[in-house]
Amino acid sequence: MKNSYTFSVYLIKTFFKWFWAVTLALGTIATIFNIIELLRRAQNKPHILFKHIISLSIYQLPEILDKLMPFIFLFSAMLVLWQLNKRSELVIARSMGLSIWNILISLSGAAILYSFLFFTLINPVSAELTAKYDKLNSVLFNQGRNLFSLSSSGVWLKQSKEDSYSIVHVKKIGRSTNELQKVTIYTYNDDNEFINRLDSDFVTIVPGGWKLKSALLSEQTILTQPVGDLFWETDLTISNIQENFDNPLTISIWKLPTYIDMLESTGLSGLDHLLYFYDLLSLPLKLIIMIALAGMCAYNFSRQKSGGLKFVMTGLFAGYGYFLVTNFSHALGLSRTVPISVGILIPLFLGIVVSLSLLIQLEEH
């Protein structure tokens, strides 16, 4: 029992040594390619300095590493098992009565430990840095969008025009009917002086603007008065309102449920955010599947004495295959072909079944 515990601690320590090495290697490569791409985009923008490029790369790095994390775990586990096999430590482990299952369970402890750190520390920090990246990227590359904000009272929008801007509050959005409910529009000039206020209980989005039904008008010197139906020129539509809301990656897992509830209560779709939330919750199991796939590749390598290249390629194909299945399944969930929870569970179920089945088959032969 003591030997088993000591070996497990040794495995976890070895895993994290490789984990940091792989993370550093992939992070460096990703940052270099990201800087090159940002420099290409900034060619004709003299106001963008190299320090801005570096800042953008730093802010985006956590998002990139989050996406690469399953592969980082796969490669790290493969390297641990390759090292054990190279040093004949697998043979020693078996002589101690430990099977491949004991080794994989120990490595799964590393996945649980990382998941705990991810939920409590890494994800909130990553979300904050990703939000900074989105904001700086929008400013530097002139991708600024009309300002959008979501609260429990509804949606707040800012529509800018040549010599004025409008602050818009919408209580409820009807995605299927192209209608807005309880709309208030405050208009100001460039000197932030109030021009007028429009109120309408029902607004229909039509080409080129909004049609306000039975609108009420208030101005600086005129009290609220009915003005009938009005046409307010704007390029705001339900689709670009939906698109301009916060990137799910900029919201920590602890705030996502509340944000999703606010989206749905306003009438907007929270499907992207819900899929991302469920995907985050499935992280521990996803990382354990990566470890199981690594065990499958390593065990096959040790039994068949195949070349190192075949070992690496098998791991790459296993990880990439899981990545394709996951993306396809998530696409089914987003298109509502299957329930969103099923879209999350399909790749997890297939990953567990395939990896464990092959491991059992290899163990028996």
Secondary structure, DSSP 8 states (H G I E B T S, - for coil): -HHHHHHHHHHHHHHHHHHHHHHHHHHHHHHHHHHHHHHHHTTT-TT--HHHHHHHHHHHHHHHHHHHHHHHHHHHHHHHHHHHHHTTHHHHHHHTT--HHHHHHHHHHHHHHHHHHIIIIIHHHHHHHHHHHHHHHHHHTT-----EEEETTEEEEEEE-SSEEEEEEEEEEETTTTEEEEEEEEEEETT--EEEEEEEEEEEEETTEEEEEEEEEEESSS--EEEEEEEEE----HHHHHHTS--GGGS-TTTHHHHHHHHHHHT---HHHHHHHHHHHTHHHHHHHHHHHHHHHHHHHHHHT--HHHHHHHHHHHHHHHHHHHHHHHHHHHTTSS-HHHHHHHHHHHHHHHHHHHHHHHHH-
